[in-house]
Amino acid sequence: MLPRLLKFVIRTRFSRPFLVLLAVITVYSVGLSRLAGSQKLSLIVGDYAAALTALFLVMSLATGGVMVLKSDRDYLFTLPLSSKDLSIAIYFSQFIAFGTSILFMFILFAETLASPLVVVDLVALAFALTSLGVVAPSLGAKTRLLLAAALAAWTLLALLGFPLSPASAFNGNVYGGTLAAVSLSAVATLAAFRSLGRVELDMMRNLVRSTAAEIKSPISYAGKSPTRAIYSMNLSSITLAGRMNMAGTSRYVSKRVRTRWVVAATASAAIAYAVLVVLEGPPTAFVTGTDKLPAAIVVSVLLGLLSFFISQSAITNERVWLSLTSLPPPVYFRHLVASKLISLFLVLAPFAAADAVLLAVGYGAALGPLVVVLLVIPAAFVLEILWSCYVAPIQVKGEDMTMPGQFSLSQFATVLPLIPALVLASVATLFPGAAAVGGGIMVIASVALVFSGGFWERVVARLTESGFV
Amino acid sequence: MSSRKAGEEVGIRLEHVSKSYGPVLALSDLSFQVPVGGRFALLGPNGAGKSTTLKLLIGSLRADTGYVKILGSSPDSKEAKAAVGYLPEDALPYRMLSVRENLEYIGALRGVPDVRGRTEFLLDELDLRQYERANVGRLSRGNTQKLAIALALVHSPKILLLDEPLNYLDIPTQEKVIGMLDKMGGTHLVSTHIMAIANRLTDSVVMISKGQVLWEGTIDELRKKGSHDEPIEAVVARMMTGAP
């Protein structure tokens, strides 16, 4: 029964082209690793890997969940199936969706695969990512936040040479790193299977929860002009609704967070970033230290990824039957995008300030990251919103623990505008001019699309035909 | 059978409208009109093109051929947007906002002069006062539908396009909404599968099937097409399926 159930669960969650692409990436990365031989991982690349591992672990906890379709709730869960089989089938589909994030690392760090122990490490990390995503909904928000912070700190200790971090294998401590990753994975996977055993109960609890939840600090829009209302809504709070992993679909969970809290968090992170850069060495090392000076690059890449996750929530909670019948679509969308962009600027401003201060005190190479924060990431953010509206618009319609649709290749394509941004963020420290030119081109492209009436007309048709209400 | 008498102003007009989704023809040379002040039901079997018709009327979709007018203007025009109130089937308000925030936000977007006053009125009228601070994502389906109706009415529209407006509502609320809509002036086009609802909310019918108008007339005329004790639903079913 299990194989048939597994096949059914996978086919209902993933489109065939998506599965084919995953298979191609797997074969490609494993093949590449065989060709690459057993070269030692460079420290710069190792630091990237550590930072990405921390980000993926945190995102799994922050926006994870069990991929359940409405049809599962209505039909699959009512069938007389073994709960063990059901748990295994759901876990395996989660592994495909979430654990495969690690495939990106297979490509980036393919040469490490020549060591069998690192393969064990990567597989353990893939299980850890999957399992944390499964456990996440059963944890309270505070527990989730604390756990995410602790995991991020533990993982990032690898950057300081700590041998027993889940990312230590990337920095040369293969034995300690693998041990840490396997331990994390074992604990998380046990917890995940316990959580999956009561997935139906969790869903019922979710469905019958009180309707009394109130907005604590409501905003008044009375007396505001249409445009002021749009800016007021989008600047006061940030809605987080990630498409999990780089290939993911919209999550059913979205969270309204006051912008000031997000800015407070990024301000703290920006201070930590500036301190880290200074601790890494004198301004000259910032320019020439190619063996060990990745903080500026790593942070630029992470900010690019963060902006991607924020961009994916821009349209998922939109209600076109209300907004687009109130204002002409191009007008509404332009203000919506502009307000989201300003909100992103507010979030990134502390990092821009940190780079500006570093520049002022002699860290000349902070110019590149500054260009990334002020030009590349905002332009990519706008392109990501526009692209996801056009290519794979998904509307979050309810918060009943069901996901809005299959993982498909078109959703995978939403990541495309992120790629040039990450490339520019990676080279900006050494080539700020290239980042400026690349960012400038992206700005021109985004402005041209935002002001194209024809583009928005096509977006409205796409949204309507995609079932947006 | 014409839905418009000579000299009447036209609220809603579709002329020779066709619309396809890829290879699927949703509407085929569809033409009908609703006079200003008319209360029309849009009836049709599943897949007849009712929702596509409403989406053309609000400007979310464009006709491949033919044209659509709201009070003589294109659905994209400011005039049409100001005139139309739309309630889709399974309408979803902004789930990250409270009930009051939804009403005030859409009131502000629509440029309603007294947003606060209108919000207070609708909160009371639709018994939403106790939920005004509630996160819409946590509302029951019935209360969500009440809010959706309030949002469609927030700017006192001259033209109302309603898709299954009484879905999810309990009977007392249904009566309240019917009473509210009765009292409102303006032109109403109500898409529904339920003849009893058409009977309560409208006095005329446009019946469509396979994207074309099958029949137009008043509900009384429709009733007369059946035998003495034949339920009106049976008459409609017979007409839709082409049975004798």
Interface residues (C-beta under 8 A of the other chain):
Chain A: R209 S210 T211 A212 A213 E214 I215 P218 I219 S220 Y221 A222 G223 K224 S225 P226 R228 A229 I230 M233 S237 T239 S254 R256 N317 R319 V320 W321 L322 S323 L324 T325 S326 L327 P328 Y332 V396 K397 G398 E399 E457 V460 A461 L463 T464 E465 V469
Chain B: Y21 K55 I58 G59 S60 L61 R62 D76 K78 K81 V84 Y86 L87 P88 D90 A91 L92 P93 Y94 R95 M96 L97 S98 R100 E101 E104 Y105 I106 G107 A108 L109 R110 G111 V115 R116 T119 Y131 R133 A134 N135 G137 R138 L139 S140 N143 L151
